[in-house]
Amino acid sequence: MAQDDVLQHIEKIVEEMGLLLVDMNLFQAGRRRVLRVLVDRQGRVTLDECAELSRKIGDTVETLDLIQEAYTLEVSSPGIGRALATENDWIRCRGRKIEIRTELEEYTGVLEGHGNGILSFQDGREIPLNGVLAAREVI
């Protein structure tokens, strides 16, 4: 089955659990296939949520025979330091400290929200998304 089909099923399960799909990758590692799913949400995703999601994804993949060969399922949160770029990244990082690099500066602040192409920070600072060259969550 195609990776897009697997992605559709996983997206549905992730949404039903109230989580955000950060990344999903199905790749070959030696003789085994690896299905890596990264999830998060505003606040933080818990270990118990990752375990429950892993069970649900595993059951669905097996029941629908989405991956025919042997595979390893990895479910986790993306962790700090991962590059931020997608709509889900901005949603999940609300209330978290992020570092932004633009052509003119580097700025670190707590993300309050985003909308209309603008990142808003708790100190009142606003940075246009189209000017962001790199962004990542920091401690």
Residue, then its C-alpha position, 0 to 999 in steps of 0.5 A: m500500500a502507498q505511503d499516502d494511504v498509510l498517512q491518511h489512516i494515521e492522520k485520522i487516528v491522530e486527530e481523533m486523539g486530539l493530537l497534531l501530526v508533526d511528521m510521518n515517515l515510512f522508510q527502509a532501515g536495513r531489512r526492516r521497514v520503519l514507520r516513524v510517527l511524530v505527534d505533539r499538541q499545545g502543551r505537551v504530549t504524554l508518554d501514555e498518549c504516545a503508547e495509546l497512539s502506538r497501539k491504535i496505529g499498530d492495530t489499524v495497520e495490521t487490520l487493514d494490512l497497510i504495510q505488507e512486510a515486517y516493520t517497526l513502529e516508532v511513535s514519539s514527540p519531536g522534541i526540542g530543537r527540531a526545525l519549525a515550519t508548518e502550521n501544526d508547528w506553530i499551533r503546538c508551540r504556542g506558549r513555548k519559547i522559540e528561536i527565530r532567525t530572519e535576515l536581520e536578526e535572531y530573536t527568542g521569545v514565547l510564542e503567543g500565536h499566529g495568524n494572517g502570516i504573523l507570529s505574535f510573541q508574549d512581549g508584543r513582538e510580531i514577526p512576519l512568517n515570510g521573513v523567517l529563515a529558520a525557527r526552532e523550539v528552545i529550552 
